[in-house]
Amino acid sequence: DTEVTQTPKHLVMGMTNKKSLKCEQHMGHRAMYWYKQKAKKPPELMFVYSYEKLSINESVPSRFSPECPNSSLLNLHLHALQPEDSALYLCASSQVRDRQGDGYTFGSGTRLTVV
Amino acid sequence: QQQVKQSPQSLIVQKGGISIINCAYENTAFDYFPWYQQFPGKGPALLIAIRPDVSEKKEGRFTISFNKSAKQFSLHIMDSQPGDSATYFCAASSDGAGNQFYFGTGTSLTVIP
């Protein structure tokens, strides 16, 4: 079982809907990430929260809005999405400066379909 | 600009054979090189990782070879099994704020019985 929990696992939404994706980790990691992954492609970084400070990939459209209520929780708010936003959305966490374990731990993802 | 280049795009290996996936990078500031394994419908899982102070790291059937001067690293899967069939991503990062990772384009490995 992954130590990064994402809900829901699947989501179908219309282009006028508002929905949220949720992510939770209890490993004490201080960096959390949202990635978008299209089929047969590598994950693409969307947002980073490091010590609850946000860094944004400037290519990400404003219809995606991240929120980090605390160091264990990460949300991604979705509004007015387009069909091309359909993808697997991955949450990940990591230590920031622990050189013994810098790898990401990914969640299983939310499969999003925009209709 | 692709920070990490990965090849081949797909690979078919007989059961018991050796699978080899290669990656190359340009940024000499990178100091952490993980490999991720991803099964369909799942998130990537860290498989094995290496730092530039060693040239090789082995964990079970998986070995990373690292060539710092050539800025290349590779994943070797010995005695490949059908259960190894997955997509493999190499990645690189430097010890910067947020630990951003740069992923290769992925290799789809199929191990045939």
Contacts between the chains, C-beta under 8 A, distances in Angstrom:
chain1	res1	chain2	res2	distance
A	2	B	43	6.8
A	4	B	43	7.8
A	31	B	98	5.7
A	31	B	99	5.7
A	33	B	98	8.0
A	40	B	87	7.6
A	40	B	106	7.0
A	40	B	108	7.3
A	41	B	105	7.5
A	41	B	106	7.1
A	42	B	89	5.5
A	42	B	103	3.7
A	42	B	104	6.5
A	42	B	105	5.9
A	42	B	106	5.4
A	43	B	44	6.9
A	43	B	89	7.8
A	43	B	103	6.0
A	45	B	100	6.3
A	45	B	101	7.7
A	48	B	98	4.2
A	48	B	100	6.6
A	50	B	97	5.6
A	50	B	98	4.2
A	50	B	99	7.6
A	55	B	97	7.6
A	55	B	98	5.6
A	88	B	41	7.9
A	88	B	43	8.0
A	90	B	43	5.1
A	90	B	44	7.5
A	92	B	43	7.7
A	94	B	99	5.2
A	95	B	99	7.7
A	96	B	97	7.3
A	96	B	98	7.1
A	96	B	99	6.0
A	97	B	95	6.7
A	99	B	51	8.0
A	99	B	95	7.1
A	102	B	32	5.1
A	102	B	34	8.0
A	102	B	49	7.7
A	102	B	93	6.9
A	102	B	95	7.7
A	102	B	99	6.0
A	103	B	34	5.1
A	103	B	46	4.2
A	103	B	49	5.6
A	104	B	34	7.7
A	104	B	36	7.9
A	104	B	44	7.7
A	104	B	46	6.8
A	104	B	99	7.8
A	104	B	101	6.4
A	105	B	46	7.2
A	106	B	36	7.8
A	106	B	43	3.5
A	106	B	44	5.1
A	106	B	45	6.9
A	107	B	43	5.3
A	108	B	41	7.9
A	108	B	42	5.5
A	108	B	43	5.0
A	109	B	41	7.8
A	109	B	42	7.2
A	109	B	43	4.9
A	111	B	41	7.2
